Amino acid sequence: MAETIRALIVGASGYVGGELLRLLLDHPHVEVGQVTSERNAGSFVHFTHPNLRGRTKLQFVSADELEPCDVLFLGLPHGSAMDRIEEFSQLAPRIVDLSADFRLTDPALFVRWYHKPHTNPEWQAKFVYGLPELHREELRAARYVSGVGCNATATNLAVWPLLKQGLIDASRGIVCEVKVGSSEGGNKSGDATHHPERAGVIRSFAPTGHRHTAEVLQAARLAQVETDVHLSATAVDNVRGVLATAHLFVKPGVGEKDLWKAYRQVYRDEPFVRLVKEKAGIYRYPEPKILAGSNYADVGFELDETSSRVVAICAIDNLMKGAAGSAVQCLNLMMGWDETTALGFPGLHPI
């Protein structure tokens, strides 16, 4: 029988923290000991996450009250974890940080995309990037795991087989448009998220310069491909979901059979990646709607043979495969458990 470990969540009042708690409450090998929220300290979890009513009697505590544990999940705002990582490392032998603080291994890349130096650059090298499809073996031996950017995850999973199998013309770069739901903006309201302003929109909010571009560049380098990456982000009237539509050009002579072979070979044994490319029906290509609450990533592609352009597509739930779901998947790998534990929910249809 697998051991039971004690987990704590720092910053559990946000949307990602709530999803992480939802998953861990049903994990057969995890006991959630404490969850923190400075604003909500003393109140029951279900006041903030009403879907957990009757599922837990946990109350939020202040981070000052944290006790030692086996694994510490950090759901803090970007920039907070790197300032306190030494303190947090004293509480647990394993840490999963869901912020952007330790996603990039190159300090220069961090400065370029986050416009400030990393305050703990020596810790960057200690973290493994938390996308199992790219770093599974490293995660098995990891003590410190970073979160993933949801837009980067969708983009990376869309294009990874093409990069890994060396099929693209790197000189022509990668252009990707991601369409995202409102939950990506977090649970703190602002002018852009006020319902009369946010409802019904198809709003370009990052035509260039999106920070998740750095994680796609990092994945390309992992595949030993030097190429330009151009990422644009558009807000749409969904709560959950990311749809990445990436445009790449393949090398001369590469046809559709080669693309099928690449995607099947790379994702053949992946428990949470599903190839979606049908000849008929309304769900011929990946669709975020049916993935809500699920850790699955649906991936598809289409080749325009007249121009050698590939449109690579990936749909995910940004709070799950783009955040909390991948974090639990990484925990399973770190602990040597079945990778799919507590992550079997397939999504709903219709919804």
KOLSE-512686 format. One record per residue (C-alpha): x, y, z; residue in three letters. Coordinates in Angstrom, 2 decimals, always signed. Layout:
<recs>
+---------+---------+---------+---------+
|      xx |      yy |      zz | residuo |
+---------+---------+---------+---------+
|       X |       Y |       Z |     ala |
...
+---------+---------+---------+---------+
</recs>
This chain:
<recs>
+---------+---------+---------+---------+
|      xx |      yy |      zz | residuo |
+---------+---------+---------+---------+
|   +0.00 |   +0.00 |   +0.00 |     met |
|   +1.30 |   +3.45 |   -0.92 |     ala |
|   +2.24 |   +5.78 |   +1.91 |     glu |
|   +0.03 |   +8.71 |   +2.87 |     thr |
|   +1.70 |  +12.10 |   +2.90 |     ile |
|   +0.73 |  +15.41 |   +4.45 |     arg |
|   +0.30 |  +18.33 |   +2.04 |     ala |
|   -0.12 |  +22.04 |   +2.68 |     leu |
|   -1.32 |  +24.69 |   +0.24 |     ile |
|   -0.02 |  +28.24 |   +0.63 |     val |
|   -2.35 |  +30.65 |   -1.14 |     gly |
|   -5.38 |  +28.39 |   -1.39 |     ala |
|   -8.10 |  +31.00 |   -1.80 |     ser |
|   -7.53 |  +31.62 |   -5.52 |     gly |
|   -9.06 |  +29.67 |   -8.38 |     tyr |
|   -5.97 |  +27.48 |   -8.85 |     val |
|   -5.69 |  +26.88 |   -5.10 |     gly |
|   -9.33 |  +25.81 |   -5.01 |     gly |
|   -8.84 |  +23.37 |   -7.88 |     glu |
|   -5.73 |  +21.97 |   -6.26 |     leu |
|   -7.60 |  +21.43 |   -2.99 |     leu |
|  -10.49 |  +19.79 |   -4.86 |     arg |
|   -8.11 |  +17.29 |   -6.43 |     leu |
|   -6.11 |  +16.56 |   -3.29 |     leu |
|   -9.24 |  +15.92 |   -1.19 |     leu |
|   -9.93 |  +12.94 |   -3.43 |     asp |
|   -6.31 |  +11.77 |   -3.62 |     his |
|   -6.00 |   +8.39 |   -1.85 |     pro |
|   -2.42 |   +9.04 |   -0.71 |     his |
|   -2.68 |  +12.67 |   +0.42 |     val |
|   -3.97 |  +14.29 |   +3.59 |     glu |
|   -4.38 |  +18.06 |   +3.30 |     val |
|   -3.22 |  +19.46 |   +6.62 |     gly |
|   -3.43 |  +23.23 |   +6.24 |     gln |
|   -4.45 |  +25.79 |   +3.63 |     val |
|   -3.57 |  +29.45 |   +3.88 |     thr |
|   -5.18 |  +32.74 |   +2.98 |     ser |
|   -4.22 |  +35.96 |   +4.73 |     glu |
|   -7.47 |  +37.66 |   +3.76 |     arg |
|   -9.70 |  +34.73 |   +4.72 |     asn |
|   -7.82 |  +33.37 |   +7.74 |     ala |
|  -10.25 |  +31.84 |  +10.22 |     gly |
|  -13.06 |  +31.24 |   +7.73 |     ser |
|  -14.13 |  +27.86 |   +6.37 |     phe |
|  -12.81 |  +26.88 |   +2.97 |     val |
|  -16.30 |  +26.39 |   +1.55 |     his |
|  -17.11 |  +30.09 |   +2.03 |     phe |
|  -14.56 |  +30.79 |   -0.71 |     thr |
|  -14.86 |  +27.53 |   -2.66 |     his |
|  -18.57 |  +26.66 |   -2.39 |     pro |
|  -18.20 |  +23.52 |   -4.50 |     asn |
|  -16.28 |  +22.01 |   -1.54 |     leu |
|  -19.17 |  +22.40 |   +0.90 |     arg |
|  -19.53 |  +19.13 |   +2.79 |     gly |
|  -16.22 |  +17.85 |   +1.43 |     arg |
|  -13.92 |  +19.40 |   +4.03 |     thr |
|  -14.05 |  +21.18 |   +7.36 |     lys |
|  -10.73 |  +22.91 |   +6.78 |     leu |
|  -10.40 |  +26.57 |   +7.71 |     gln |
|   -7.90 |  +28.97 |   +6.19 |     phe |
|   -4.95 |  +29.88 |   +8.37 |     val |
|   -2.26 |  +32.53 |   +8.09 |     ser |
|   +1.07 |  +31.49 |   +6.58 |     ala |
|   +2.63 |  +32.30 |   +9.96 |     asp |
|   +0.84 |  +29.26 |  +11.38 |     glu |
|   +2.25 |  +26.74 |   +8.91 |     leu |
|   +3.60 |  +23.46 |  +10.27 |     glu |
|   +6.13 |  +21.06 |   +8.70 |     pro |
|   +4.73 |  +18.75 |   +6.02 |     cys |
|   +5.79 |  +16.29 |   +3.32 |     asp |
|   +4.95 |  +18.48 |   +0.32 |     val |
|   +4.24 |  +22.19 |   +0.11 |     leu |
|   +2.21 |  +23.66 |   -2.75 |     phe |
|   +2.72 |  +27.37 |   -3.34 |     leu |
|   -0.15 |  +29.23 |   -4.98 |     gly |
|   +1.16 |  +32.74 |   -4.31 |     leu |
|   +1.19 |  +35.71 |   -6.70 |     pro |
|   +4.12 |  +35.87 |   -9.10 |     his |
|   +7.23 |  +37.21 |   -7.40 |     gly |
|   +6.34 |  +36.07 |   -3.88 |     ser |
|   +7.78 |  +32.56 |   -3.81 |     ala |
|  +11.29 |  +33.49 |   -4.92 |     met |
|  +11.63 |  +35.98 |   -2.07 |     asp |
|  +10.61 |  +33.38 |   +0.53 |     arg |
|  +11.86 |  +30.12 |   -0.94 |     ile |
|  +14.50 |  +29.58 |   +1.76 |     glu |
|  +11.81 |  +29.93 |   +4.43 |     glu |
|   +9.45 |  +27.56 |   +2.61 |     phe |
|  +12.19 |  +24.97 |   +2.03 |     ser |
|  +12.49 |  +24.58 |   +5.80 |     gln |
|   +8.89 |  +23.39 |   +6.01 |     leu |
|   +8.93 |  +20.56 |   +3.48 |     ala |
|  +11.39 |  +18.34 |   +1.59 |     pro |
|   +9.31 |  +18.76 |   -1.58 |     arg |
|   +7.83 |  +21.93 |   -3.04 |     ile |
|   +5.56 |  +22.50 |   -6.04 |     val |
|   +5.40 |  +26.21 |   -6.90 |     asp |
|   +2.53 |  +27.12 |   -9.19 |     leu |
|   +3.72 |  +30.67 |   -9.87 |     ser |
|   +6.06 |  +31.79 |  -12.65 |     ala |
|   +9.02 |  +32.28 |  -10.31 |     asp |
|  +10.93 |  +29.10 |  -11.15 |     phe |
|   +9.66 |  +28.17 |  -14.61 |     arg |
|  +12.68 |  +29.52 |  -16.46 |     leu |
|  +16.11 |  +28.01 |  -15.96 |     thr |
|  +17.96 |  +30.81 |  -17.76 |     asp |
|  +18.31 |  +33.98 |  -15.61 |     pro |
|  +18.74 |  +36.07 |  -18.77 |     ala |
|  +15.46 |  +34.75 |  -20.17 |     leu |
|  +13.75 |  +35.67 |  -16.90 |     phe |
|  +15.02 |  +39.25 |  -17.08 |     val |
|  +13.98 |  +39.54 |  -20.71 |     arg |
|  +10.38 |  +38.47 |  -20.14 |     trp |
|   +9.74 |  +39.58 |  -16.56 |     tyr |
|  +11.72 |  +42.83 |  -16.81 |     his |
|  +13.54 |  +42.42 |  -13.50 |     lys |
|  +16.31 |  +40.22 |  -12.10 |     pro |
|  +15.40 |  +37.03 |  -10.29 |     his |
|  +15.89 |  +37.51 |   -6.56 |     thr |
|  +17.06 |  +33.91 |   -6.02 |     asn |
|  +18.80 |  +32.81 |   -9.23 |     pro |
|  +20.62 |  +29.95 |   -7.49 |     glu |
|  +17.24 |  +28.35 |   -6.84 |     trp |
|  +16.21 |  +28.43 |  -10.50 |     gln |
|  +18.48 |  +25.50 |  -11.28 |     ala |
|  +16.97 |  +23.41 |   -8.46 |     lys |
|  +13.49 |  +23.38 |  -10.00 |     phe |
|  +12.22 |  +21.04 |  -12.72 |     val |
|   +9.67 |  +22.46 |  -15.14 |     tyr |
|   +6.37 |  +20.83 |  -14.27 |     gly |
|   +5.11 |  +19.59 |  -17.63 |     leu |
|   +5.36 |  +15.77 |  -17.52 |     pro |
|   +5.12 |  +15.35 |  -21.29 |     glu |
|   +8.48 |  +17.13 |  -21.60 |     leu |
|  +10.23 |  +16.34 |  -18.31 |     his |
|   +8.82 |  +13.08 |  -16.96 |     arg |
|  +12.08 |  +11.37 |  -15.97 |     glu |
|  +13.48 |  +14.49 |  -14.30 |     glu |
|  +10.24 |  +14.87 |  -12.34 |     leu |
|  +10.55 |  +11.36 |  -10.92 |     arg |
|  +13.71 |  +12.40 |   -9.11 |     ala |
|  +12.74 |  +16.02 |   -8.38 |     ala |
|  +12.34 |  +17.68 |   -5.00 |     arg |
|  +11.36 |  +21.07 |   -6.38 |     tyr |
|   +8.90 |  +21.47 |   -9.25 |     val |
|   +7.71 |  +24.63 |  -10.96 |     ser |
|   +4.24 |  +25.32 |  -12.20 |     gly |
|   +3.46 |  +25.79 |  -15.88 |     val |
|   +2.01 |  +28.72 |  -17.76 |     gly |
|   -1.40 |  +27.72 |  -19.06 |     cys |
|   -0.93 |  +29.42 |  -22.43 |     asn |
|   +2.56 |  +27.98 |  -22.73 |     ala |
|   +1.25 |  +24.50 |  -21.90 |     thr |
|   -1.35 |  +24.61 |  -24.66 |     ala |
|   +1.18 |  +25.96 |  -27.15 |     thr |
|   +3.91 |  +23.51 |  -26.17 |     asn |
|   +1.66 |  +20.47 |  -26.36 |     leu |
|   +0.38 |  +21.59 |  -29.77 |     ala |
|   +3.85 |  +21.90 |  -31.32 |     val |
|   +6.05 |  +19.54 |  -29.28 |     trp |
|   +5.90 |  +16.52 |  -31.64 |     pro |
|   +6.87 |  +18.73 |  -34.58 |     leu |
|   +9.83 |  +20.14 |  -32.66 |     leu |
|  +10.94 |  +16.84 |  -31.17 |     lys |
|  +10.84 |  +15.01 |  -34.49 |     gln |
|  +12.66 |  +17.80 |  -36.33 |     gly |
|   +9.91 |  +18.44 |  -38.88 |     leu |
|   +9.70 |  +22.22 |  -38.90 |     ile |
|  +11.53 |  +24.84 |  -40.89 |     asp |
|  +12.96 |  +26.69 |  -37.88 |     ala |
|  +13.94 |  +29.71 |  -39.96 |     ser |
|  +10.24 |  +30.62 |  -40.37 |     arg |
|   +9.42 |  +30.62 |  -36.67 |     gly |
|   +6.30 |  +29.73 |  -34.70 |     ile |
|   +3.27 |  +32.00 |  -34.55 |     val |
|   +0.57 |  +31.09 |  -32.02 |     cys |
|   -2.72 |  +32.71 |  -31.05 |     glu |
|   -4.21 |  +31.63 |  -27.71 |     val |
|   -7.82 |  +32.32 |  -26.81 |     lys |
|   -8.39 |  +32.32 |  -23.06 |     val |
|  -11.22 |  +32.36 |  -20.54 |     gly |
|  -11.67 |  +34.89 |  -17.75 |     ser |
|  -10.45 |  +32.63 |  -14.93 |     ser |
|   -6.95 |  +33.08 |  -16.32 |     glu |
|   -7.03 |  +36.56 |  -14.79 |     gly |
|   -7.44 |  +35.19 |  -11.25 |     gly |
|  -10.08 |  +35.91 |   -8.62 |     asn |
|   -9.25 |  +39.56 |   -7.93 |     lys |
|  -11.54 |  +41.86 |   -9.84 |     ser |
|  -10.42 |  +44.88 |  -11.86 |     gly |
|  -11.62 |  +47.16 |  -14.62 |     asp |
|  -10.84 |  +44.57 |  -17.30 |     ala |
|  -12.64 |  +41.77 |  -15.44 |     thr |
|  -15.74 |  +43.74 |  -14.37 |     his |
|  -18.64 |  +41.79 |  -15.87 |     his |
|  -20.11 |  +44.56 |  -18.08 |     pro |
|  -16.64 |  +45.08 |  -19.57 |     glu |
|  -15.61 |  +41.40 |  -19.81 |     arg |
|  -18.84 |  +39.71 |  -20.93 |     ala |
|  -19.22 |  +39.05 |  -24.63 |     gly |
|  -15.72 |  +40.15 |  -25.53 |     val |
|  -13.22 |  +38.91 |  -28.08 |     ile |
|  -10.47 |  +41.19 |  -26.81 |     arg |
|   -6.83 |  +41.11 |  -27.78 |     ser |
|   -4.93 |  +41.89 |  -24.57 |     phe |
|   -1.41 |  +40.74 |  -25.43 |     ala |
|   -0.80 |  +40.92 |  -29.21 |     pro |
|   +2.93 |  +40.73 |  -28.48 |     thr |
|   +5.19 |  +40.29 |  -25.48 |     gly |
|   +3.21 |  +37.67 |  -23.56 |     his |
|   +5.42 |  +36.24 |  -20.80 |     arg |
|   +4.51 |  +32.64 |  -21.56 |     his |
|   +6.45 |  +33.01 |  -24.81 |     thr |
|   +9.57 |  +32.33 |  -22.74 |     ala |
|   +8.36 |  +28.84 |  -21.83 |     glu |
|   +7.75 |  +27.99 |  -25.47 |     val |
|  +11.26 |  +29.18 |  -26.35 |     leu |
|  +12.58 |  +27.01 |  -23.52 |     gln |
|  +10.73 |  +23.97 |  -24.91 |     ala |
|  +12.12 |  +24.61 |  -28.39 |     ala |
|  +15.64 |  +24.67 |  -26.98 |     arg |
|  +14.94 |  +21.43 |  -25.15 |     leu |
|  +14.17 |  +19.93 |  -28.57 |     ala |
|  +17.41 |  +21.50 |  -29.85 |     gln |
|  +15.52 |  +23.80 |  -32.17 |     val |
|  +16.54 |  +27.46 |  -32.40 |     glu |
|  +13.56 |  +29.39 |  -33.70 |     thr |
|  +11.55 |  +32.55 |  -33.09 |     asp |
|   +8.30 |  +32.30 |  -31.17 |     val |
|   +5.50 |  +34.86 |  -31.58 |     his |
|   +2.62 |  +34.49 |  -29.12 |     leu |
|   -0.60 |  +36.51 |  -29.05 |     ser |
|   -3.39 |  +36.24 |  -26.48 |     ala |
|   -7.08 |  +37.04 |  -26.86 |     thr |
|   -9.74 |  +37.07 |  -24.13 |     ala |
|  -13.01 |  +35.35 |  -25.04 |     val |
|  -16.32 |  +35.00 |  -23.22 |     asp |
|  -15.53 |  +31.72 |  -21.44 |     asn |
|  -14.74 |  +31.20 |  -17.77 |     val |
|  -12.38 |  +28.25 |  -18.30 |     arg |
|  -10.31 |  +27.09 |  -21.21 |     gly |
|   -7.39 |  +27.81 |  -23.51 |     val |
|   -7.35 |  +27.13 |  -27.23 |     leu |
|   -3.90 |  +27.45 |  -28.82 |     ala |
|   -3.72 |  +27.71 |  -32.59 |     thr |
|   -0.10 |  +27.56 |  -33.73 |     ala |
|   +1.19 |  +28.12 |  -37.25 |     his |
|   +4.45 |  +26.48 |  -38.35 |     leu |
|   +6.05 |  +25.52 |  -41.64 |     phe |
|   +7.40 |  +22.03 |  -42.24 |     val |
|  +10.53 |  +21.11 |  -44.12 |     lys |
|  +10.27 |  +20.22 |  -47.83 |     pro |
|   +8.89 |  +16.74 |  -48.41 |     gly |
|   +7.05 |  +16.46 |  -45.09 |     val |
|   +3.48 |  +15.24 |  -45.63 |     gly |
|   +0.44 |  +14.43 |  -43.55 |     glu |
|   +1.56 |  +10.85 |  -42.92 |     lys |
|   +4.77 |  +12.19 |  -41.39 |     asp |
|   +2.75 |  +14.44 |  -39.10 |     leu |
|   +0.50 |  +11.58 |  -38.00 |     trp |
|   +3.59 |   +9.48 |  -37.29 |     lys |
|   +5.18 |  +12.25 |  -35.22 |     ala |
|   +2.11 |  +12.93 |  -33.08 |     tyr |
|   +1.39 |   +9.24 |  -32.55 |     arg |
|   +4.97 |   +8.38 |  -31.64 |     gln |
|   +5.43 |  +11.26 |  -29.20 |     val |
|   +2.03 |  +11.02 |  -27.52 |     tyr |
|   +1.36 |   +7.29 |  -27.85 |     arg |
|   +1.92 |   +6.56 |  -24.14 |     asp |
|   +0.78 |   +9.89 |  -22.71 |     glu |
|   -2.13 |   +9.32 |  -20.31 |     pro |
|   -3.56 |  +12.83 |  -20.65 |     phe |
|   -2.95 |  +13.76 |  -24.29 |     val |
|   -5.64 |  +12.80 |  -26.79 |     arg |
|   -5.30 |  +13.21 |  -30.54 |     leu |
|   -8.40 |  +14.85 |  -32.01 |     val |
|   -8.53 |  +14.99 |  -35.79 |     lys |
|  -11.76 |  +13.66 |  -37.21 |     glu |
|  -13.16 |  +13.73 |  -40.74 |     lys |
|  -16.73 |  +14.47 |  -39.66 |     ala |
|  -18.77 |  +15.75 |  -36.74 |     gly |
|  -18.76 |  +18.99 |  -34.76 |     ile |
|  -15.81 |  +18.00 |  -32.57 |     tyr |
|  -13.33 |  +17.41 |  -35.39 |     arg |
|  -10.67 |  +19.53 |  -33.67 |     tyr |
|   -9.79 |  +20.23 |  -30.02 |     pro |
|  -12.43 |  +22.16 |  -28.07 |     glu |
|  -11.86 |  +23.56 |  -24.53 |     pro |
|  -15.55 |  +23.40 |  -23.64 |     lys |
|  -15.59 |  +19.63 |  -23.10 |     ile |
|  -12.41 |  +19.68 |  -21.01 |     leu |
|  -13.69 |  +21.80 |  -18.11 |     ala |
|  -12.49 |  +20.29 |  -14.83 |     gly |
|  -10.32 |  +17.76 |  -16.67 |     ser |
|   -6.56 |  +17.24 |  -16.82 |     asn |
|   -6.71 |  +16.17 |  -20.47 |     tyr |
|   -5.13 |  +18.04 |  -23.34 |     ala |
|   -6.73 |  +17.52 |  -26.73 |     asp |
|   -4.31 |  +18.01 |  -29.62 |     val |
|   -4.89 |  +18.14 |  -33.37 |     gly |
|   -3.39 |  +19.50 |  -36.55 |     phe |
|   -4.10 |  +20.35 |  -40.18 |     glu |
|   -1.59 |  +20.57 |  -43.02 |     leu |
|   -1.90 |  +22.91 |  -45.98 |     asp |
|   +0.28 |  +21.04 |  -48.45 |     glu |
|   +0.22 |  +23.89 |  -50.96 |     thr |
|   +2.13 |  +26.15 |  -48.56 |     ser |
|   +3.73 |  +23.59 |  -46.16 |     ser |
|   +1.95 |  +25.35 |  -43.29 |     arg |
|   +0.83 |  +23.28 |  -40.32 |     val |
|   -1.87 |  +24.54 |  -37.99 |     val |
|   -1.27 |  +22.78 |  -34.68 |     ala |
|   -4.09 |  +23.02 |  -32.13 |     ile |
|   -4.37 |  +22.24 |  -28.43 |     cys |
|   -7.25 |  +22.71 |  -25.99 |     ala |
|   -6.95 |  +22.55 |  -22.20 |     ile |
|   -8.66 |  +23.72 |  -19.04 |     asp |
|   -6.32 |  +26.51 |  -17.89 |     asn |
|   -6.99 |  +25.78 |  -14.21 |     leu |
|   -6.32 |  +22.06 |  -14.61 |     met |
|   -3.78 |  +20.94 |  -17.22 |     lys |
|   -2.61 |  +24.54 |  -17.23 |     gly |
|   -2.10 |  +24.66 |  -13.44 |     ala |
|   -3.51 |  +22.47 |  -10.65 |     ala |
|   -3.93 |  +19.25 |  -12.65 |     gly |
|   -0.37 |  +19.28 |  -13.91 |     ser |
|   +0.81 |  +20.00 |  -10.35 |     ala |
|   -0.92 |  +16.87 |   -9.03 |     val |
|   +0.38 |  +14.86 |  -11.99 |     gln |
|   +3.89 |  +16.01 |  -11.04 |     cys |
|   +3.30 |  +15.06 |   -7.39 |     leu |
|   +2.32 |  +11.56 |   -8.50 |     asn |
|   +5.55 |  +11.25 |  -10.47 |     leu |
|   +7.67 |  +12.62 |   -7.63 |     met |
|   +6.20 |  +10.10 |   -5.20 |     met |
|   +6.34 |   +7.11 |   -7.54 |     gly |
|   +2.56 |   +6.73 |   -7.65 |     trp |
|   +0.39 |   +5.98 |  -10.67 |     asp |
|   +0.59 |   +9.18 |  -12.70 |     glu |
|   -3.17 |   +9.37 |  -13.20 |     thr |
|   -4.12 |   +9.13 |   -9.51 |     thr |
|   -6.95 |  +11.56 |   -8.63 |     ala |
|   -6.99 |  +12.89 |  -12.20 |     leu |
|   -9.36 |  +10.55 |  -14.02 |     gly |
|  -12.29 |  +12.97 |  -14.49 |     phe |
|  -12.87 |  +13.22 |  -18.26 |     pro |
|  -14.92 |  +16.44 |  -18.43 |     gly |
|  -18.62 |  +16.91 |  -19.11 |     leu |
|  -20.75 |  +16.82 |  -22.24 |     his |
|  -22.97 |  +18.67 |  -22.81 |     pro |
|  -22.10 |  +21.65 |  -20.68 |     ile |
+---------+---------+---------+---------+
</recs>
